[in-house]
Amino acid sequence: MCVDASSQGRGEPMPAQMLVRGLTIYIAGGNPSIENHVLTCLIITIERGKNAKRSIFERNFLMGNETPQEPTLYDLSKKWSSGVTRNANTLALIVDAIIAGSENAMAVFDKTPKGGDPNPLRVEVERGIVASFGAKAITLSESNTKELSDTDKATKRYNRQQVGSRLSKVKQAVHKRLNPDSGSKGRTDDNVAIPRMIAELKARIQSSETFNGDLVALSEWVEKCPLDNK
């Protein structure tokens, strides 16, 4: 390895300029004309490399990709809420972020107490969902409703309903993650449910005091049921 005289014994690299100069002389074999040509080519090559790296950096910077970062809860919510990308995988990542970022994940969805501050995680999810509706939806959500036209008021109200509906889906997903065994037990067997409902109907008819219809006729109709529901 070529080393600077002042750094001999330490094994430190020479300054870049001296290294290029030494390489040029080596390639040229001491011929001044060739040396100058090679030096010029090396300098052009190095500058092109610098410009290429600078161009890549500038492009990434302008696109917001100068450093790879984990998607935020806002990013994930926006992606999930966008119709073509709504999927279980992204929703699972949202659930992960909510659980990791809170001591009580279900409390994230609690109604904000009067005079209190909304849960920041819930705010991020809602902001992401609104952003998935487009720029106008964002503007409407940040606007004073009283100052909007009737059409914009209706649009804002609709957007708000959609946010609530999708936020509810996130809440359900969090609950399911925290309580995997608390799901629906499924449909009751019809052989059990139907006779039970008929028996309950008969008992209700017999004890009714406020029904406006003909209880006698209704009772006779139920009695004709072929099921043994006594």
Buried (B, 14 or more C-beta within 10 A) or exposed (E): EEBEEEEEEEEEEBEEEBBBBEBBBEBBEEEEEBBEBBBEEBEEEEEEEEEEEEEEEEEEEEEEEEEEEEBEBBBBBBBBBBEEEBEEEBBBBBBBBBBEBBEEBBEBBEEEEEEEEEBEBBBBBBBBBBBBBEEEBBEBBEEEEEEBEEEBBEBBEEBBEBBEEBBEBBBEBBBEBEEEEEEEEEEEEEEEEBBEEBBEBBEEBEEEEEEEEEEEEBBEEBEEBEEEBE
